[in-house]
Amino acid sequence: MLKMKRPLRIFVVEDDLFYGELLKRHLSLNHDNEVHLFKTGKECLEKLYLKPDVISLDYGLPDIPGDTVLKKIKVDYPELPVIIVSGQEDIKTAVSLLRGGAYDYFVKDGDTKDRLWNAVNKIRQHKNLRVELEELKDEIEQKYAFRNIIKGSSPSLKKVFALMDKAIRSNITVSISGETGTGKELVAKAIHYNSPRAKKPFIPINVSAIPNELIESELFGYEKGAFTGANTRKIGKFELAGGGTLFLDEVAEMDANMQTKLLRVIQEKELTRIGGHDVVKTDARLIVATHRNLAEEVQKGNFRQDLYYRLLGLPIELPPLRQRGVDVLLLSKYFVKLYCKENGLEQKTFTKAARDKLMSYSYPGNVRELSAVVELAAVMSDGKYIDEQHISFNSAGVPSDFLAEETTLAGYNKKIIRYFLEKFDNNVFLTAEKLGIGKSTIYRMLKNKNI
């Protein structure tokens, strides 16, 4: 059972101070109780803003009758449990109070404090159950929040949602394709966190960001002493995913040797760590993503055909932002609202001129670029409106201040590579392709901390 967010707050209203202190001390034996003692009904009513969780109310108070205090409490706090404690045993009064909303009715005797203790514990259990149910509700809503973040109502996006629904209801491998910045990992998370595997791990790995010689150990793990530097056993991503989801981003960048090893693991549903002999079973669901056309890569001889068919599963192609029409405005509104909320700014609205400018651009960086553009616009705007002059597009090339700092040719090379790595979310393969250089060049510079 989950603990409450704060101690159980108890009001004891009793004009007999000796008896009131007795009840207070007894209830305070549980350190999760916070007990307040009042000797009049007026004092109790004045302190209701403290939001007690339960009230023990003496029926025979000197200032206000107990039934009147009960009625006043129930006006503003109808769900608040109120236990009436009376010096007289009167069936008609007890029935009337219980019908008026009292939680229980006790007669003062030697067992009252224990009966009150048991009643408070029962109320605590019910309250904890409500807290647990609310947290479970929040957890479920949070899982579905991933789906809500994928904003849009364009026909092309509705097709994506329909395919996601099919993926959520099955264990089929999913292959996601689309340009950089279209939200491939977000779609993968949405599928995982809305599926029966939601309580198991979601393990992402970007294949293009890991050198070829390290990708096997990342995926399958290794045993202690398997190679120089292997001082302890390492569990690979397949094992970490367990019965959850393993997301292989940019899977097309995997070399031929690793493709063969991956195919075997998918077929056999088992693996062996590097340097080990024990066979490890794997039940991880695979979701893969790439900005390339895998079918074309197969025809070029860059990707194994048998692995392609194993990974194809349910294909989902994410449309580029330029093909999503007014989704640009819907996303812009969402991003500016989110940014202003996170940074304590007053909410901002786009003018018509700003909306027209947002719609006129092609967004080569897709949704990721739009988010950056809107964030900058929110910063540049001093008032509650974002106008066209606050919107700037810088994705066409290197920033305008690139040449402001004089340096050597090698220095400019480092700046260019660093810029494109940041632009393509540390995708080494894509950066190398755009710049027309080898991946090994970038890996070497990273290893030597030149960039």
BAPA-380407 format. One record per residue (C-alpha): residue in three letters; x, y, z. Coordinates in Angstrom, 1 decimal, always signed. Example, Ala and Ser with C-alpha at 12.3 -4.5 7.8 and 13.67 -1.06 7.14 Angstrom:
BEGIN
+-----+--------+--------+--------+
! res !   east !  north !     up !
+-----+--------+--------+--------+
! ALA !  +12.3 !   -4.5 !   +7.8 !
! SER !  +13.7 !   -1.1 !   +7.1 !
+-----+--------+--------+--------+
END
This chain:
BEGIN
+-----+--------+--------+--------+
! res !   east !  north !     up !
+-----+--------+--------+--------+
! MET !   +0.0 !   +0.0 !   +0.0 !
! LEU !   +1.3 !   +3.4 !   -0.9 !
! LYS !   +2.0 !   +6.0 !   +1.8 !
! MET !   +0.0 !   +9.2 !   +1.9 !
! LYS !   +1.6 !  +12.4 !   +0.6 !
! ARG !   +1.4 !  +13.9 !   +4.1 !
! PRO !   +0.4 !  +12.7 !   +7.6 !
! LEU !   -3.3 !  +11.9 !   +8.3 !
! ARG !   -4.6 !  +15.2 !   +9.7 !
! ILE !   -7.1 !  +14.6 !  +12.6 !
! PHE !   -9.2 !  +17.2 !  +14.4 !
! VAL !  -10.3 !  +16.2 !  +17.9 !
! VAL !  -13.1 !  +18.5 !  +19.2 !
! GLU !  -13.7 !  +18.0 !  +22.9 !
! ASP !  -14.7 !  +20.4 !  +25.6 !
! ASP !  -13.4 !  +18.1 !  +28.3 !
! LEU !   -9.7 !  +18.9 !  +28.0 !
! PHE !   -8.5 !  +15.9 !  +30.1 !
! TYR !  -10.5 !  +13.5 !  +27.8 !
! GLY !   -9.4 !  +15.4 !  +24.7 !
! GLU !   -5.7 !  +15.1 !  +25.7 !
! LEU !   -6.3 !  +11.4 !  +26.3 !
! LEU !   -7.7 !  +10.9 !  +22.7 !
! LYS !   -4.9 !  +13.1 !  +21.2 !
! ARG !   -2.1 !  +11.2 !  +22.9 !
! HIS !   -3.6 !   +7.9 !  +21.9 !
! LEU !   -4.0 !   +8.8 !  +18.3 !
! SER !   -0.5 !  +10.4 !  +18.2 !
! LEU !   +1.0 !   +7.0 !  +19.0 !
! ASN !   +1.0 !   +6.6 !  +15.2 !
! HIS !   +3.6 !   +9.0 !  +14.0 !
! ASP !   +1.8 !   +9.2 !  +10.6 !
! ASN !   -1.0 !  +11.0 !  +12.4 !
! GLU !   -1.1 !  +14.8 !  +12.9 !
! VAL !   -3.6 !  +15.6 !  +15.7 !
! HIS !   -5.1 !  +19.0 !  +16.5 !
! LEU !   -7.2 !  +19.5 !  +19.6 !
! PHE !  -10.0 !  +22.1 !  +19.9 !
! LYS !  -12.4 !  +22.7 !  +22.8 !
! THR !  -15.2 !  +24.5 !  +20.9 !
! GLY !  -17.1 !  +24.0 !  +17.7 !
! LYS !  -16.2 !  +27.6 !  +16.6 !
! GLU !  -12.4 !  +26.9 !  +16.8 !
! CYS !  -12.9 !  +23.8 !  +14.7 !
! LEU !  -14.9 !  +25.5 !  +12.0 !
! GLU !  -12.4 !  +28.4 !  +11.8 !
! LYS !   -9.6 !  +25.9 !  +11.2 !
! LEU !  -11.3 !  +23.9 !   +8.4 !
! TYR !   -9.0 !  +25.6 !   +5.9 !
! LEU !   -6.3 !  +23.2 !   +7.2 !
! LYS !   -8.2 !  +20.5 !   +5.4 !
! PRO !   -8.4 !  +17.7 !   +8.0 !
! ASP !   -8.8 !  +14.1 !   +6.9 !
! VAL !  -11.0 !  +13.1 !   +9.7 !
! ILE !  -12.8 !  +14.9 !  +12.7 !
! SER !  -13.7 !  +13.4 !  +16.1 !
! LEU !  -16.5 !  +15.7 !  +17.2 !
! ASP !  -18.0 !  +15.8 !  +20.7 !
! TYR !  -21.7 !  +16.0 !  +20.5 !
! GLY !  -22.2 !  +18.1 !  +23.6 !
! LEU !  -20.1 !  +21.2 !  +23.0 !
! PRO !  -20.7 !  +24.3 !  +25.1 !
! ASP !  -20.9 !  +26.8 !  +22.3 !
! ILE !  -22.5 !  +25.1 !  +19.2 !
! PRO !  -24.5 !  +21.8 !  +19.3 !
! GLY !  -22.7 !  +18.9 !  +17.7 !
! ASP !  -25.4 !  +18.4 !  +15.0 !
! THR !  -25.1 !  +22.0 !  +14.0 !
! VAL !  -21.3 !  +21.8 !  +13.7 !
! LEU !  -21.7 !  +18.6 !  +11.5 !
! LYS !  -24.1 !  +20.4 !   +9.2 !
! LYS !  -21.7 !  +23.3 !   +8.7 !
! ILE !  -18.8 !  +21.0 !   +8.0 !
! LYS !  -20.9 !  +19.0 !   +5.4 !
! VAL !  -21.8 !  +22.2 !   +3.5 !
! ASP !  -18.2 !  +22.8 !   +2.3 !
! TYR !  -16.7 !  +19.3 !   +2.9 !
! PRO !  -19.4 !  +16.7 !   +2.2 !
! GLU !  -16.8 !  +13.9 !   +1.9 !
! LEU !  -15.0 !  +14.7 !   +5.1 !
! PRO !  -15.4 !  +11.8 !   +7.6 !
! VAL !  -16.9 !  +13.1 !  +10.9 !
! ILE !  -17.1 !  +10.7 !  +13.9 !
! ILE !  -19.5 !  +11.8 !  +16.6 !
! VAL !  -18.4 !  +11.1 !  +20.2 !
! SER !  -21.3 !  +11.5 !  +22.7 !
! GLY !  -21.6 !  +11.1 !  +26.5 !
! GLN !  -25.1 !   +9.7 !  +26.1 !
! GLU !  -26.4 !   +6.7 !  +24.3 !
! ASP !  -29.4 !   +7.9 !  +22.3 !
! ILE !  -30.5 !   +5.7 !  +19.4 !
! LYS !  -32.7 !   +8.3 !  +17.8 !
! THR !  -29.9 !  +11.0 !  +18.0 !
! ALA !  -27.4 !   +8.5 !  +16.6 !
! VAL !  -29.6 !   +7.6 !  +13.6 !
! SER !  -30.4 !  +11.2 !  +12.9 !
! LEU !  -26.6 !  +12.1 !  +12.9 !
! LEU !  -25.7 !   +9.2 !  +10.7 !
! ARG !  -28.4 !  +10.2 !   +8.2 !
! GLY !  -27.0 !  +13.7 !   +8.4 !
! GLY !  -23.7 !  +12.5 !   +7.1 !
! ALA !  -21.7 !  +11.4 !  +10.2 !
! TYR !  -19.2 !   +8.6 !   +9.5 !
! ASP !  -19.9 !   +6.9 !  +12.9 !
! TYR !  -21.3 !   +7.4 !  +16.3 !
! PHE !  -19.5 !   +6.4 !  +19.5 !
! VAL !  -20.6 !   +6.6 !  +23.1 !
! LYS !  -17.9 !   +7.6 !  +25.6 !
! ASP !  -16.7 !   +4.6 !  +27.6 !
! GLY !  -13.6 !   +2.7 !  +28.3 !
! ASP !  -13.3 !   +1.4 !  +24.7 !
! THR !  -13.9 !   +4.7 !  +22.9 !
! LYS !  -10.3 !   +5.5 !  +22.3 !
! ASP !   -9.6 !   +2.1 !  +20.8 !
! ARG !  -12.8 !   +2.2 !  +18.6 !
! LEU !  -11.7 !   +5.7 !  +17.4 !
! TRP !   -8.2 !   +4.3 !  +16.7 !
! ASN !   -9.7 !   +1.5 !  +14.5 !
! ALA !  -12.0 !   +3.9 !  +12.7 !
! VAL !   -9.1 !   +6.3 !  +11.9 !
! ASN !   -7.0 !   +3.4 !  +10.6 !
! LYS !   -9.9 !   +2.3 !   +8.3 !
! ILE !  -10.2 !   +5.9 !   +7.0 !
! ARG !   -6.5 !   +5.9 !   +6.4 !
! GLN !   -6.7 !   +2.7 !   +4.3 !
! HIS !   -9.5 !   +4.2 !   +2.2 !
! LYS !   -7.6 !   +7.4 !   +1.7 !
! ASN !   -4.5 !   +5.5 !   +0.7 !
! LEU !   -6.5 !   +3.5 !   -1.7 !
! ARG !   -7.9 !   +6.7 !   -3.3 !
! VAL !   -4.3 !   +8.1 !   -3.6 !
! GLU !   -3.1 !   +4.8 !   -5.2 !
! LEU !   -6.0 !   +4.9 !   -7.7 !
! GLU !   -5.3 !   +8.5 !   -8.5 !
! GLU !   -1.6 !   +7.8 !   -9.1 !
! LEU !   -2.5 !   +4.8 !  -11.2 !
! LYS !   -4.8 !   +7.1 !  -13.2 !
! ASP !   -2.0 !   +9.6 !  -13.6 !
! GLU !   +0.4 !   +6.9 !  -14.7 !
! ILE !   -2.0 !   +5.7 !  -17.4 !
! GLU !   -2.6 !   +9.2 !  -18.6 !
! GLN !   +1.1 !   +9.8 !  -18.7 !
! LYS !   +1.5 !   +6.7 !  -20.9 !
! TYR !   -1.0 !   +8.1 !  -23.3 !
! ALA !   +0.6 !  +11.6 !  -23.1 !
! PHE !   +3.2 !  +10.4 !  -25.7 !
! ARG !   +0.3 !  +10.0 !  -28.2 !
! ASN !   -0.9 !  +13.4 !  -27.3 !
! ILE !   +2.5 !  +15.0 !  -28.0 !
! ILE !   +2.4 !  +13.8 !  -31.6 !
! LYS !   +0.2 !  +16.7 !  -32.6 !
! GLY !   -1.5 !  +17.0 !  -35.9 !
! SER !   -4.7 !  +16.4 !  -37.9 !
! SER !   -3.5 !  +16.2 !  -41.4 !
! PRO !   -4.6 !  +13.2 !  -43.5 !
! SER !   -1.0 !  +11.9 !  -43.8 !
! LEU !   -0.7 !  +11.9 !  -40.0 !
! LYS !   -4.0 !  +10.3 !  -39.5 !
! LYS !   -2.7 !   +7.4 !  -41.6 !
! VAL !   +0.3 !   +7.2 !  -39.2 !
! PHE !   -2.1 !   +7.1 !  -36.2 !
! ALA !   -4.1 !   +4.2 !  -37.7 !
! LEU !   -0.9 !   +2.2 !  -38.2 !
! MET !   +0.2 !   +3.0 !  -34.7 !
! ASP !   -3.0 !   +1.6 !  -33.3 !
! LYS !   -2.4 !   -1.7 !  -35.1 !
! ALA !   +1.2 !   -1.8 !  -33.8 !
! ILE !   +0.0 !   -1.2 !  -30.2 !
! ARG !   -2.4 !   -4.1 !  -30.4 !
! SER !   +0.2 !   -6.6 !  -31.5 !
! ASN !   +3.8 !   -7.7 !  -31.0 !
! ILE !   +4.8 !   -7.3 !  -34.6 !
! THR !   +8.2 !   -5.7 !  -35.4 !
! VAL !   +7.8 !   -2.1 !  -36.5 !
! SER !  +10.0 !   -0.3 !  -39.0 !
! ILE !   +9.7 !   +3.5 !  -38.9 !
! SER !  +11.1 !   +5.6 !  -41.8 !
! GLY !  +11.2 !   +9.3 !  -42.3 !
! GLU !  +13.5 !  +12.3 !  -42.6 !
! THR !  +15.6 !  +13.5 !  -39.7 !
! GLY !  +13.5 !  +15.4 !  -37.2 !
! THR !  +10.1 !  +13.9 !  -38.1 !
! GLY !   +9.7 !  +12.2 !  -34.7 !
! LYS !  +10.7 !   +8.6 !  -35.2 !
! GLU !  +11.7 !   +7.9 !  -31.6 !
! LEU !   +8.6 !   +9.7 !  -30.3 !
! VAL !   +6.4 !   +7.3 !  -32.4 !
! ALA !   +8.4 !   +4.3 !  -31.1 !
! LYS !   +7.9 !   +5.5 !  -27.5 !
! ALA !   +4.2 !   +6.0 !  -28.1 !
! ILE !   +3.8 !   +2.5 !  -29.4 !
! HIS !   +5.7 !   +1.0 !  -26.5 !
! TYR !   +4.0 !   +3.0 !  -23.7 !
! ASN !   +0.6 !   +2.3 !  -25.0 !
! SER !   +1.2 !   -1.5 !  -25.5 !
! PRO !   +1.0 !   -4.4 !  -23.0 !
! ARG !   +4.8 !   -4.0 !  -22.6 !
! ALA !   +4.5 !   -0.5 !  -21.2 !
! LYS !   +5.7 !   -1.5 !  -17.7 !
! LYS !   +8.8 !   -3.1 !  -19.1 !
! PRO !  +11.9 !   -1.0 !  -20.3 !
! PHE !  +12.1 !   +1.0 !  -23.4 !
! ILE !  +15.7 !   +0.9 !  -24.5 !
! PRO !  +16.8 !   +3.2 !  -27.4 !
! ILE !  +20.2 !   +2.9 !  -29.2 !
! ASN !  +21.4 !   +5.0 !  -32.1 !
! VAL !  +23.4 !   +2.7 !  -34.3 !
! SER !  +25.0 !   +5.5 !  -36.3 !
! ALA !  +26.4 !   +7.1 !  -33.1 !
! ILE !  +28.4 !   +4.0 !  -32.1 !
! PRO !  +31.6 !   +2.8 !  -33.9 !
! ASN !  +31.2 !   -0.5 !  -35.7 !
! GLU !  +33.7 !   -2.2 !  -33.5 !
! LEU !  +31.6 !   -1.3 !  -30.4 !
! ILE !  +28.1 !   -2.0 !  -31.6 !
! GLU !  +28.2 !   -5.7 !  -30.8 !
! SER !  +29.1 !   -5.2 !  -27.2 !
! GLU !  +26.5 !   -2.5 !  -26.8 !
! LEU !  +23.7 !   -4.8 !  -28.1 !
! PHE !  +24.8 !   -8.2 !  -26.7 !
! GLY !  +27.1 !   -7.3 !  -23.8 !
! TYR !  +30.3 !   -9.1 !  -22.8 !
! GLU !  +31.8 !  -11.2 !  -20.0 !
! LYS !  +34.6 !  -10.1 !  -17.7 !
! GLY !  +38.0 !  -10.6 !  -19.4 !
! ALA !  +36.5 !  -10.9 !  -22.9 !
! PHE !  +39.0 !   -8.3 !  -24.1 !
! THR !  +41.4 !   -5.8 !  -22.8 !
! GLY !  +39.5 !   -3.3 !  -20.6 !
! ALA !  +36.6 !   -5.7 !  -19.9 !
! ASN !  +37.1 !   -5.6 !  -16.1 !
! THR !  +33.5 !   -6.5 !  -15.3 !
! ARG !  +30.5 !   -8.2 !  -17.1 !
! LYS !  +28.4 !   -5.8 !  -19.1 !
! ILE !  +24.7 !   -6.5 !  -19.9 !
! GLY !  +23.8 !   -5.6 !  -23.5 !
! LYS !  +20.8 !   -3.6 !  -24.7 !
! PHE !  +18.9 !   -6.8 !  -25.7 !
! GLU !  +19.0 !   -8.1 !  -22.1 !
! LEU !  +18.3 !   -4.7 !  -20.6 !
! ALA !  +15.1 !   -4.5 !  -22.7 !
! GLY !  +13.9 !   -7.8 !  -21.3 !
! GLY !  +10.3 !   -8.2 !  -22.2 !
! GLY !  +10.1 !   -4.5 !  -23.2 !
! THR !  +11.1 !   -2.8 !  -26.4 !
! LEU !  +14.5 !   -2.3 !  -28.0 !
! PHE !  +14.5 !   +0.7 !  -30.4 !
! LEU !  +17.3 !   +0.6 !  -33.0 !
! ASP !  +17.5 !   +4.0 !  -34.6 !
! GLU !  +19.3 !   +4.4 !  -37.9 !
! VAL !  +19.6 !   +0.6 !  -38.3 !
! ALA !  +20.6 !   +1.0 !  -42.0 !
! GLU !  +24.1 !   +2.2 !  -40.8 !
! MET !  +24.9 !   -1.2 !  -39.3 !
! ASP !  +27.7 !   -3.0 !  -41.2 !
! ALA !  +27.4 !   -6.4 !  -42.9 !
! ASN !  +29.0 !   -8.4 !  -40.2 !
! MET !  +26.8 !   -6.9 !  -37.5 !
! GLN !  +23.7 !   -7.4 !  -39.7 !
! THR !  +24.5 !  -11.1 !  -39.8 !
! LYS !  +24.8 !  -11.3 !  -36.0 !
! LEU !  +21.6 !   -9.4 !  -35.5 !
! LEU !  +19.7 !  -11.6 !  -37.9 !
! ARG !  +20.7 !  -14.7 !  -35.9 !
! VAL !  +19.5 !  -13.2 !  -32.6 !
! ILE !  +16.2 !  -12.2 !  -34.1 !
! GLN !  +15.7 !  -15.7 !  -35.6 !
! GLU !  +16.8 !  -17.7 !  -32.5 !
! LYS !  +15.5 !  -15.3 !  -29.9 !
! GLU !  +18.7 !  -15.9 !  -28.0 !
! LEU !  +22.2 !  -14.4 !  -27.8 !
! THR !  +25.6 !  -15.1 !  -26.3 !
! ARG !  +27.6 !  -12.3 !  -24.7 !
! ILE !  +31.1 !  -11.6 !  -26.1 !
! GLY !  +33.6 !  -13.9 !  -24.5 !
! GLY !  +30.9 !  -16.0 !  -22.9 !
! HIS !  +29.3 !  -19.4 !  -23.4 !
! ASP !  +25.9 !  -19.1 !  -21.7 !
! VAL !  +22.9 !  -18.7 !  -24.0 !
! VAL !  +20.7 !  -15.8 !  -23.0 !
! LYS !  +17.0 !  -15.9 !  -24.1 !
! THR !  +15.5 !  -12.6 !  -25.3 !
! ASP !  +11.9 !  -11.5 !  -25.5 !
! ALA !  +12.5 !   -7.9 !  -26.5 !
! ARG !  +10.2 !   -6.4 !  -29.1 !
! LEU !  +12.1 !   -4.7 !  -31.9 !
! ILE !  +11.2 !   -1.3 !  -33.3 !
! VAL !  +13.7 !   +0.0 !  -35.9 !
! ALA !  +14.0 !   +3.3 !  -37.6 !
! THR !  +16.0 !   +4.9 !  -40.5 !
! HIS !  +16.0 !   +8.0 !  -42.6 !
! ARG !  +17.0 !   +5.8 !  -45.6 !
! ASN !  +14.9 !   +3.6 !  -47.9 !
! LEU !  +15.8 !   +0.1 !  -46.7 !
! ALA !  +14.5 !   -1.5 !  -49.9 !
! GLU !  +16.9 !   +0.6 !  -52.0 !
! GLU !  +19.7 !   -0.2 !  -49.6 !
! VAL !  +19.0 !   -3.9 !  -50.2 !
! GLN !  +19.1 !   -3.4 !  -54.0 !
! LYS !  +22.4 !   -1.6 !  -53.6 !
! GLY !  +23.9 !   -4.5 !  -51.6 !
! ASN !  +24.2 !   -2.4 !  -48.5 !
! PHE !  +21.7 !   -4.3 !  -46.4 !
! ARG !  +20.9 !   -8.0 !  -46.1 !
! GLN !  +17.7 !   -9.0 !  -47.8 !
! ASP !  +16.8 !  -11.6 !  -45.2 !
! LEU !  +17.3 !   -9.2 !  -42.4 !
! TYR !  +15.3 !   -6.6 !  -44.3 !
! TYR !  +12.3 !   -8.9 !  -44.3 !
! ARG !  +12.8 !   -9.8 !  -40.6 !
! LEU !  +12.8 !   -6.1 !  -39.7 !
! LEU !  +10.1 !   -4.8 !  -42.1 !
! GLY !   +7.2 !   -6.0 !  -40.0 !
! LEU !   +4.7 !   -3.2 !  -39.9 !
! PRO !   +6.2 !   -0.3 !  -41.9 !
! ILE !   +5.3 !   +3.3 !  -40.8 !
! GLU !   +6.5 !   +6.2 !  -42.9 !
! LEU !   +6.4 !   +9.5 !  -41.2 !
! PRO !   +5.6 !  +12.4 !  -43.5 !
! PRO !   +7.9 !  +15.4 !  -43.6 !
! LEU !   +6.5 !  +18.6 !  -42.0 !
! ARG !   +6.3 !  +20.3 !  -45.4 !
! GLN !   +3.6 !  +17.8 !  -46.4 !
! ARG !   +1.5 !  +18.2 !  -43.3 !
! GLY !   -0.2 !  +21.5 !  -44.2 !
! VAL !   -1.8 !  +23.4 !  -41.3 !
! ASP !   -0.2 !  +21.0 !  -38.8 !
! VAL !   +2.6 !  +23.6 !  -38.8 !
! LEU !   +0.3 !  +26.1 !  -37.1 !
! LEU !   -1.1 !  +23.5 !  -34.7 !
! LEU !   +2.4 !  +22.4 !  -33.7 !
! SER !   +3.6 !  +26.0 !  -33.4 !
! LYS !   +0.7 !  +26.8 !  -31.0 !
! TYR !   +1.6 !  +23.8 !  -28.9 !
! PHE !   +5.3 !  +24.5 !  -28.8 !
! VAL !   +4.9 !  +28.2 !  -27.8 !
! LYS !   +2.4 !  +27.2 !  -25.1 !
! LEU !   +4.7 !  +24.6 !  -23.7 !
! TYR !   +7.8 !  +26.9 !  -23.8 !
! CYS !   +6.0 !  +29.8 !  -22.1 !
! LYS !   +4.7 !  +27.5 !  -19.4 !
! GLU !   +8.1 !  +25.9 !  -18.7 !
! ASN !   +9.8 !  +29.3 !  -18.6 !
! GLY !   +7.2 !  +31.3 !  -16.6 !
! LEU !   +6.4 !  +33.6 !  -19.5 !
! GLU !   +3.0 !  +35.0 !  -20.3 !
! GLN !   +1.3 !  +33.1 !  -23.1 !
! LYS !   +2.0 !  +34.4 !  -26.5 !
! THR !   -0.2 !  +34.4 !  -29.7 !
! PHE !   +1.0 !  +34.4 !  -33.3 !
! THR !   -0.2 !  +37.3 !  -35.5 !
! LYS !   -1.5 !  +36.5 !  -39.0 !
! ALA !   +1.7 !  +37.7 !  -40.6 !
! ALA !   +3.7 !  +35.4 !  -38.3 !
! ARG !   +1.4 !  +32.5 !  -39.2 !
! ASP !   +1.8 !  +33.2 !  -42.9 !
! LYS !   +5.6 !  +33.2 !  -42.5 !
! LEU !   +5.5 !  +29.9 !  -40.6 !
! MET !   +3.4 !  +28.3 !  -43.4 !
! SER !   +5.7 !  +29.6 !  -46.1 !
! TYR !   +8.8 !  +27.7 !  -45.1 !
! SER !   +9.8 !  +24.1 !  -46.1 !
! TYR !  +11.4 !  +23.0 !  -42.7 !
! PRO !  +14.3 !  +20.7 !  -43.9 !
! GLY !  +14.8 !  +19.9 !  -40.2 !
! ASN !  +11.1 !  +19.0 !  -39.8 !
! VAL !   +9.3 !  +19.2 !  -36.4 !
! ARG !  +12.6 !  +19.5 !  -34.5 !
! GLU !  +13.5 !  +22.6 !  -36.5 !
! LEU !  +10.0 !  +24.1 !  -36.0 !
! SER !  +10.3 !  +23.6 !  -32.3 !
! ALA !  +13.6 !  +25.6 !  -32.3 !
! VAL !  +12.2 !  +28.3 !  -34.5 !
! VAL !   +9.2 !  +28.8 !  -32.2 !
! GLU !  +11.3 !  +28.8 !  -29.1 !
! LEU !  +13.5 !  +31.5 !  -30.5 !
! ALA !  +10.5 !  +33.5 !  -31.6 !
! ALA !   +9.0 !  +33.3 !  -28.0 !
! VAL !  +12.3 !  +34.7 !  -26.7 !
! MET !  +12.5 !  +37.5 !  -29.2 !
! SER !   +9.0 !  +38.7 !  -28.6 !
! ASP !   +8.7 !  +41.1 !  -25.6 !
! GLY !   +4.9 !  +41.2 !  -25.6 !
! LYS !   +2.1 !  +38.7 !  -25.8 !
! TYR !   +2.2 !  +38.6 !  -29.6 !
! ILE !   +4.7 !  +36.9 !  -31.9 !
! ASP !   +5.0 !  +38.8 !  -35.2 !
! GLU !   +6.9 !  +37.9 !  -38.4 !
! GLN !  +10.0 !  +39.8 !  -37.4 !
! HIS !  +10.4 !  +37.5 !  -34.4 !
! ILE !  +10.6 !  +34.4 !  -36.7 !
! SER !  +13.9 !  +33.5 !  -38.3 !
! PHE !  +15.0 !  +30.4 !  -40.2 !
! ASN !  +18.7 !  +29.4 !  -40.0 !
! SER !  +18.7 !  +25.9 !  -41.2 !
! ALA !  +19.9 !  +26.7 !  -44.7 !
! GLY !  +23.5 !  +26.5 !  -43.7 !
! VAL !  +26.1 !  +27.5 !  -41.2 !
! PRO !  +25.2 !  +30.3 !  -38.8 !
! SER !  +25.9 !  +33.9 !  -40.1 !
! ASP !  +28.5 !  +34.5 !  -37.4 !
! PHE !  +30.5 !  +31.4 !  -38.4 !
! LEU !  +33.4 !  +33.5 !  -39.8 !
! ALA !  +33.3 !  +36.1 !  -37.0 !
! GLU !  +36.1 !  +34.3 !  -35.2 !
! GLU !  +39.4 !  +34.1 !  -37.2 !
! THR !  +41.0 !  +30.7 !  -36.9 !
! THR !  +43.0 !  +28.1 !  -38.9 !
! LEU !  +41.6 !  +25.9 !  -41.6 !
! ALA !  +41.7 !  +23.0 !  -39.2 !
! GLY !  +39.8 !  +25.1 !  -36.7 !
! TYR !  +37.1 !  +25.8 !  -39.2 !
! ASN !  +36.9 !  +22.1 !  -40.0 !
! LYS !  +36.3 !  +21.3 !  -36.3 !
! LYS !  +33.6 !  +24.0 !  -36.1 !
! ILE !  +31.8 !  +22.7 !  -39.3 !
! ILE !  +31.8 !  +19.1 !  -38.0 !
! ARG !  +30.7 !  +20.1 !  -34.6 !
! TYR !  +27.9 !  +22.2 !  -36.1 !
! PHE !  +26.5 !  +19.4 !  -38.2 !
! LEU !  +26.8 !  +16.9 !  -35.4 !
! GLU !  +24.6 !  +19.1 !  -33.3 !
! LYS !  +22.2 !  +19.7 !  -36.2 !
! PHE !  +21.8 !  +16.0 !  -36.9 !
! ASP !  +21.5 !  +15.0 !  -33.3 !
! ASN !  +25.0 !  +13.4 !  -33.1 !
! ASN !  +24.2 !  +11.2 !  -36.1 !
! VAL !  +27.8 !  +10.5 !  -37.3 !
! PHE !  +26.8 !   +8.7 !  -40.5 !
! LEU !  +24.5 !  +11.5 !  -41.7 !
! THR !  +27.1 !  +14.1 !  -40.8 !
! ALA !  +29.8 !  +12.3 !  -42.7 !
! GLU !  +27.4 !  +11.9 !  -45.7 !
! LYS !  +26.5 !  +15.5 !  -45.8 !
! LEU !  +30.1 !  +16.7 !  -45.5 !
! GLY !  +31.4 !  +14.1 !  -47.9 !
! ILE !  +34.0 !  +12.7 !  -45.4 !
! GLY !  +34.5 !   +9.2 !  -43.8 !
! LYS !  +32.9 !   +8.2 !  -40.5 !
! SER !  +36.3 !   +7.2 !  -39.3 !
! THR !  +37.5 !  +10.8 !  -39.6 !
! ILE !  +34.7 !  +11.9 !  -37.2 !
! TYR !  +35.2 !   +9.0 !  -34.8 !
! ARG !  +39.0 !   +9.7 !  -34.7 !
! MET !  +38.4 !  +13.4 !  -33.9 !
! LEU !  +35.9 !  +12.4 !  -31.2 !
! LYS !  +38.2 !   +9.9 !  -29.7 !
! ASN !  +41.1 !  +12.5 !  -29.7 !
! LYS !  +38.7 !  +15.1 !  -28.2 !
! ASN !  +39.4 !  +17.4 !  -31.2 !
! ILE !  +35.7 !  +18.2 !  -31.4 !
+-----+--------+--------+--------+
END
